Amino acid sequence: MLAFGGDLAFLDAVVFTSICEGARNLSRILARDFPDLHVTYLQLPDGQASSEAVDHWEAELRRLGKDISEKFGVAVEDSALRASLGLYNLWRRRVRELYAQRTQWPHRISAEELCCLIRAGTRMPPEAHIPLLDEVLREIPFRGRRRRGRLPVVVEGAVCEQPPLGLLDALEKAGCCVVNDDLLLGWRWFFDDVPETDNPWRSLAESYLERSVPSSLRHPIPHFFTDALVDKVHRSGAEAVIFLPGKFCGPDFFDHDAFRTALERARIASLEVRVDEKMNLDQIRKAVKIFVSNLSG
Ligand code: SF4
């Protein structure tokens, strides 16, 4: 829809991954209907981290670099990639700090504000976004908002389709306070810096496999990501999980049972709100209010 509405006209290329059948089909539709847009594809590694998986992923990343070089006549030099990793490490450190502050003081930055702030970073060069993040990091501790008695929750399950901002606002107005989430996870994929080594391609490949947050998108064995969610709830001081999957997301549908079983075993309450274009925010707010009052009562 974005492409047909002209909202992607500023892009020269789009990279798809093997995340699901829907994404694969979409790549073919874009290539067919937008011949001026360069559409390319990356085969993500799956399974456990191993030297073979790192080899495969490094080769894929190098192939993408070569493809971009040939298509646009720009050399993708190792030194430029290393410098970019360094810059994004600085960016990611600030985002990690921001999330830590939000978990500590969820009343001082709303889910909607935080999401807008990170989304802005997806449309700006990191060197422009970093000073903005610094400003917010300095401001949050001095925000005077009162901590109200709301239910601390983790928001999870927005695989690639991001929930509308109005929905995040509705959750908080219905009595939740979001203390952690998996929104824009691709931008927060690494839990540590990507080492700036002589072979930045390999560093990136290793980081994807070895320094990435547990996610069903990468880990085929459910307990890796279900245990991680339980741990995330405990570490964030949350009392419940709100799942916000896309209504027609197949991968999420398959994960949901595994998540629910793990949460039930850990005695953590959860509520699922399926996201689609026609959802009624008033109805959702009422359902969330009931969920919150049942847990508080
Ligand atoms: S939201 Fe789900 S169905 Fe859509 S592209 Fe992502 S994984 Fe595929």
Residues whose N, C-alpha, C, O or C-beta is under 5 A from the ligand:
A	BS01	SF4	I19 C20 G22 A23 V159 C160 E161 G246 F248 C249 G250 P251
